[in-house]
């Protein structure tokens, strides 16, 4: 049983904490943040041990009646591994602390590959992460790219891939703070960062991405054009995608015609926050013409990296050396079927 700390109790952190709490081979040692508002108060309601990142944060928490167990260094001393879920660039600053404390750590996609020297996607490179001191779970979009292209690669179908990403403007909970309205904002650089990021996990991938920010917050949407190694049938392609337990094939003609209807389905399924841990890929939209494949899918930017993070904990701590077994354990705990 490994003790795991979560630093940053925001969109990803609260989900990672809950997911750790569902596992039978790891334990949440505590969560640490600087906030004292409704967000951390929900962690109190869940009886999580609360730690403060700074003395000011501790004072503010105590003034709100929150019982503070200690500071970040004290939490790290009680933990075997730390998952950093802090905002972009803050995690990179925390790395020096983790190294000084000699504790294993996991970062997320907002940080650069060089910060850890290893980037992680469970179905692609679990084995290479075994017993490492650190890894980076790649971003939501990159995770989806790796899941789908790795499935095609396993079936020896993948030659090269070109994708266009429609990116949500901001996280739903902070839509009031910013985002875009009545416009679309193309990323200036082609490739966008997701393609090179996927290659940080699998250098063999020939993948180029382009991205556009769009005025909605529910999820991302991808359109892909893949050159296959050989002519294949639609069924062969679908069979390849079915080898991933984290790709969910959905039907457009079943009323799942948009990201909001897909979100509603997952809410109806009883998933916490309506979370979609899988890539939701339209089966009846998928087309194969000769050696060309066209498909589209939706990515839940708040949830897709959660199962990957749990698997990364197992890999780094060595509590499960078989990636397939870890994925199955995580899937069962999160209700991924």
C-alpha positions as CSV (number, residue, x, y, z in Angstrom):
1,X,0.0,0.0,0.0
2,X,1.6,3.2,-1.2
3,X,0.8,6.7,0.3
4,X,0.1,9.3,-2.4
5,X,0.0,13.0,-1.9
6,X,-2.0,15.4,-4.2
7,X,-0.6,18.9,-4.6
8,X,-3.2,21.3,-6.1
9,X,-6.9,20.5,-5.5
10,X,-8.4,22.0,-8.6
11,X,-10.1,20.5,-11.7
12,X,-7.6,17.6,-12.0
13,X,-6.5,17.4,-8.4
14,X,-10.0,16.7,-6.9
15,X,-10.5,14.0,-9.5
16,X,-7.2,12.4,-8.9
17,X,-7.8,12.4,-5.1
18,X,-11.1,10.7,-5.5
19,X,-9.7,8.1,-7.9
20,X,-6.8,7.3,-5.5
21,X,-9.4,6.8,-2.8
22,X,-11.1,4.1,-4.9
23,X,-7.9,2.0,-5.2
24,X,-7.1,-0.9,-3.0
25,X,-3.3,-0.7,-3.4
26,X,-2.7,3.0,-2.7
27,X,-3.9,5.5,-0.1
28,X,-4.4,9.2,-0.3
29,X,-2.1,10.7,2.4
30,X,-3.5,14.2,1.9
31,X,-4.2,17.1,-0.4
32,X,-2.3,20.4,-0.4
33,X,-3.3,23.8,-1.7
34,X,-3.4,27.6,-1.1
35,X,-7.2,28.0,-1.3
36,X,-9.6,28.2,1.6
37,X,-12.9,28.5,-0.3
38,X,-15.7,26.1,-1.4
39,X,-13.2,24.0,-3.4
40,X,-11.0,22.8,-0.5
41,X,-14.0,22.8,1.8
42,X,-15.4,19.9,-0.3
43,X,-12.2,18.0,0.4
44,X,-12.9,18.6,4.1
45,X,-16.4,17.1,3.7
46,X,-14.7,14.0,2.2
47,X,-12.6,13.7,5.3
48,X,-9.3,14.2,3.3
49,X,-6.3,15.3,5.3
50,X,-5.7,19.0,4.4
51,X,-2.3,20.6,4.1
52,X,-1.4,24.2,3.4
53,X,1.2,25.1,0.7
54,X,2.2,28.4,2.5
55,X,1.8,29.9,6.0
56,X,-0.6,32.5,4.7
57,X,-2.7,29.7,3.2
58,X,-2.7,27.9,6.6
59,X,-3.8,31.0,8.4
60,X,-6.6,31.6,5.9
61,X,-7.7,27.9,6.1
62,X,-7.8,28.1,9.9
63,X,-9.8,31.3,9.8
64,X,-12.4,29.4,7.8
65,X,-12.5,26.6,10.4
66,X,-10.5,24.1,8.3
67,X,-8.3,21.7,10.3
68,X,-4.8,22.0,8.8
69,X,-2.6,18.9,9.3
70,X,0.6,20.6,8.4
71,X,2.6,22.1,5.5
72,X,3.6,20.7,2.1
73,X,6.9,19.3,3.3
74,X,5.2,17.5,6.1
75,X,2.8,15.9,3.7
76,X,5.7,14.8,1.4
77,X,7.4,13.1,4.4
78,X,4.3,11.0,4.9
79,X,4.1,10.0,1.2
80,X,5.8,7.6,-1.2
81,X,4.8,9.6,-4.3
82,X,3.3,13.0,-5.1
83,X,0.9,13.9,-7.9
84,X,1.3,17.6,-8.8
85,X,-2.0,19.0,-10.1
86,X,-1.1,22.7,-9.7
87,X,-1.6,25.2,-12.5
88,X,0.8,25.4,-15.5
89,X,4.5,26.3,-14.6
90,X,3.9,26.1,-10.8
91,X,4.5,22.3,-10.9
92,X,7.9,22.9,-12.6
93,X,8.9,25.1,-9.6
94,X,7.8,22.4,-7.2
95,X,10.1,19.9,-8.8
96,X,13.2,21.2,-6.9
97,X,11.3,20.5,-3.6
98,X,10.4,17.0,-4.7
99,X,14.0,16.2,-5.7
100,X,15.2,17.6,-2.4
101,X,12.8,15.5,-0.5
102,X,13.8,12.5,-2.7
103,X,10.2,11.7,-3.5
104,X,8.8,10.2,-6.7
105,X,6.6,12.7,-8.6
106,X,4.0,12.9,-11.4
107,X,3.4,16.0,-13.4
108,X,0.8,16.7,-16.0
109,X,0.6,17.9,-19.6
110,X,1.0,21.6,-18.9
111,X,4.7,21.0,-18.1
112,X,7.4,20.3,-20.6
113,X,8.7,16.7,-21.3
114,X,12.2,17.8,-20.3
115,X,11.0,18.5,-16.7
116,X,10.7,14.8,-16.0
117,X,12.5,13.2,-19.0
118,X,9.6,10.7,-19.4
119,X,6.1,11.2,-20.7
120,X,3.4,8.6,-20.0
121,X,0.4,7.0,-21.7
122,X,-0.7,3.8,-20.1
123,X,-1.5,1.7,-23.2
124,X,1.6,2.9,-25.0
125,X,4.6,2.9,-22.7
126,X,3.6,1.7,-19.2
127,X,6.6,-0.6,-19.0
128,X,9.1,2.2,-19.6
129,X,7.9,4.0,-16.5
130,X,8.4,1.2,-14.1
131,X,10.2,2.4,-10.9
132,X,11.2,5.7,-12.4
133,X,11.5,8.7,-10.1
134,X,9.3,10.9,-12.2
135,X,7.0,11.0,-15.2
136,X,4.6,13.4,-16.9
137,X,1.1,12.3,-17.8
138,X,0.6,14.0,-21.2
139,X,-2.3,16.5,-21.8
140,X,-5.9,15.5,-22.5
141,X,-5.6,16.0,-26.2
142,X,-2.3,14.2,-26.5
143,X,-3.7,11.3,-24.4
144,X,-6.5,10.9,-26.9
145,X,-4.1,11.0,-29.8
146,X,-1.9,8.3,-28.3
147,X,-4.8,6.0,-27.4
148,X,-6.3,6.1,-30.9
149,X,-3.0,6.0,-32.9
150,X,-1.5,3.3,-30.7
151,X,-4.6,1.1,-31.3
152,X,-4.1,1.5,-35.1
153,X,-0.3,0.9,-34.7
154,X,-0.9,-2.3,-32.7
155,X,-3.0,-3.6,-35.6
156,X,-0.2,-2.7,-38.0
157,X,-2.5,-0.2,-39.8
158,X,-0.9,3.1,-39.1
159,X,1.3,4.9,-41.6
160,X,0.8,8.5,-40.8
161,X,-1.8,10.7,-39.2
162,X,-3.0,14.3,-39.6
163,X,-5.5,15.8,-37.2
164,X,-7.4,19.0,-36.6
165,X,-8.4,19.9,-33.0
166,X,-11.3,22.1,-32.0
167,X,-10.3,23.1,-28.5
168,X,-12.6,24.3,-25.7
169,X,-12.0,27.9,-24.7
170,X,-11.5,27.3,-21.0
171,X,-12.5,24.9,-18.2
172,X,-16.3,25.0,-17.5
173,X,-15.9,26.2,-13.8
174,X,-14.0,29.3,-14.8
175,X,-16.0,30.3,-17.9
176,X,-16.9,33.5,-16.0
177,X,-13.3,34.6,-15.8
178,X,-12.4,34.4,-19.5
179,X,-12.5,32.4,-22.7
180,X,-13.7,33.6,-26.1
181,X,-17.1,34.6,-27.5
182,X,-18.3,34.9,-31.0
183,X,-15.0,34.0,-32.6
184,X,-12.5,31.2,-33.3
185,X,-8.8,31.5,-32.6
186,X,-6.5,29.4,-34.7
187,X,-3.1,28.5,-33.2
188,X,-0.5,30.2,-35.2
189,X,1.9,27.3,-35.4
190,X,1.4,24.1,-37.5
191,X,2.0,21.6,-36.1
192,X,0.3,22.6,-32.9
193,X,2.1,21.3,-29.8
194,X,0.0,18.1,-29.4
195,X,1.7,16.2,-32.3
196,X,5.2,16.8,-31.1
197,X,4.0,16.0,-27.6
198,X,2.7,12.6,-28.7
199,X,6.1,11.9,-30.1
200,X,7.6,12.5,-26.7
201,X,5.9,9.2,-25.7
202,X,6.2,7.4,-29.0
203,X,9.0,8.8,-31.3
204,X,7.9,6.5,-34.1
205,X,4.6,8.3,-34.7
206,X,4.3,10.3,-37.9
207,X,1.7,12.8,-36.7
208,X,0.9,16.4,-37.4
209,X,-1.8,18.5,-35.6
210,X,-3.5,21.8,-36.1
211,X,-5.7,23.4,-33.5
212,X,-8.4,26.0,-33.2
213,X,-9.9,27.5,-30.0
214,X,-13.7,27.5,-30.2
215,X,-16.3,29.3,-27.9
216,X,-17.5,26.4,-25.8
217,X,-16.2,24.8,-22.6
218,X,-17.6,21.2,-22.5
219,X,-14.9,19.3,-24.3
220,X,-12.5,19.1,-27.3
221,X,-13.3,17.6,-30.6
222,X,-10.9,16.0,-33.1
223,X,-11.0,15.3,-36.8
224,X,-8.4,12.8,-38.1
225,X,-7.2,11.8,-41.6
226,X,-5.0,8.7,-41.3
227,X,-3.0,7.1,-44.1
228,X,-3.1,3.4,-43.5
229,X,-0.3,1.0,-44.3
230,X,-2.6,-1.1,-46.5
231,X,-6.2,-1.1,-47.7
232,X,-8.5,-2.1,-44.9
233,X,-12.2,-2.5,-44.2
234,X,-14.1,-0.4,-41.7
235,X,-14.5,-3.4,-39.5
236,X,-10.8,-4.0,-39.4
237,X,-10.3,-0.4,-38.2
238,X,-13.1,-0.7,-35.6
239,X,-11.6,-4.0,-34.4
240,X,-8.3,-2.1,-33.9
241,X,-10.0,0.6,-31.8
242,X,-11.8,-2.0,-29.8
243,X,-8.4,-3.3,-28.5
244,X,-8.3,-0.1,-26.3
245,X,-10.6,-0.3,-23.3
246,X,-10.4,3.5,-23.1
247,X,-11.9,4.2,-26.5
248,X,-15.7,4.2,-26.4
249,X,-17.4,3.8,-29.7
250,X,-20.6,5.9,-29.9
251,X,-23.4,6.2,-32.5
252,X,-24.3,9.5,-34.1
253,X,-27.7,8.1,-35.2
254,X,-28.5,7.2,-31.5
255,X,-28.8,10.9,-30.8
256,X,-25.2,11.5,-29.8
257,X,-24.8,14.3,-32.3
258,X,-22.8,16.8,-30.2
259,X,-20.6,17.2,-27.2
260,X,-23.4,18.3,-25.0
261,X,-25.5,15.2,-25.7
262,X,-22.5,13.0,-25.1
263,X,-21.9,14.8,-21.7
264,X,-25.6,14.2,-20.8
265,X,-25.2,10.5,-21.5
266,X,-22.3,10.2,-19.1
267,X,-24.2,12.2,-16.5
268,X,-27.1,9.8,-16.9
269,X,-24.6,6.9,-16.5
270,X,-23.9,8.2,-13.0
271,X,-20.3,9.2,-13.6
272,X,-19.1,11.7,-11.0
273,X,-19.2,15.2,-12.7
274,X,-20.4,13.3,-15.8
275,X,-16.8,12.5,-16.4
276,X,-15.8,10.7,-19.6
277,X,-12.5,8.9,-19.1
278,X,-12.7,7.4,-22.6
279,X,-12.2,8.8,-26.0
280,X,-15.8,9.0,-27.4
281,X,-15.3,8.0,-31.1
282,X,-18.2,8.1,-33.6
283,X,-18.5,4.6,-35.0
284,X,-21.0,5.5,-37.7
285,X,-19.1,8.6,-38.8
286,X,-15.9,6.7,-39.4
287,X,-15.1,6.2,-43.1
288,X,-12.4,4.2,-45.0
289,X,-11.6,5.0,-48.6
290,X,-8.9,2.7,-49.9
291,X,-5.9,3.3,-47.6
292,X,-7.3,6.4,-46.1
293,X,-9.2,6.6,-42.8
294,X,-11.4,9.4,-41.5
295,X,-12.8,9.6,-38.0
296,X,-13.8,12.1,-35.3
297,X,-14.1,12.0,-31.6
298,X,-14.7,14.0,-28.4
299,X,-12.3,14.4,-25.5
300,X,-13.3,15.3,-21.9
301,X,-10.5,17.7,-21.0
302,X,-11.2,17.3,-17.2
303,X,-11.3,13.6,-17.0
304,X,-9.4,11.7,-19.7
305,X,-6.0,11.9,-17.8
306,X,-7.4,10.6,-14.5
307,X,-7.1,6.8,-15.3
308,X,-3.7,7.5,-16.8
309,X,-2.5,9.2,-13.6
310,X,-3.6,6.2,-11.5
311,X,-1.7,3.8,-13.8
312,X,1.4,6.1,-13.6
313,X,1.3,5.9,-9.8
314,X,1.4,2.1,-10.1
315,X,4.2,2.1,-12.6
316,X,6.5,4.6,-10.7
317,X,6.0,2.8,-7.4
318,X,6.3,-0.7,-8.9
319,X,3.2,-1.9,-7.1
320,X,2.0,-3.4,-10.5
321,X,4.6,-4.3,-13.1
322,X,2.0,-5.4,-15.7
323,X,0.4,-2.5,-17.5
324,X,-2.5,-4.6,-18.7
325,X,-3.3,-5.5,-15.1
326,X,-3.0,-1.9,-13.9
327,X,-5.3,-0.7,-16.7
328,X,-7.9,-3.3,-15.8
329,X,-7.8,-2.4,-12.1
330,X,-8.1,1.3,-12.8
331,X,-10.9,0.7,-15.3
332,X,-12.9,-1.4,-12.8
333,X,-12.5,1.1,-10.0
334,X,-13.7,4.0,-12.3
335,X,-16.5,2.1,-14.0
336,X,-14.9,2.0,-17.4
337,X,-16.4,-1.0,-19.2
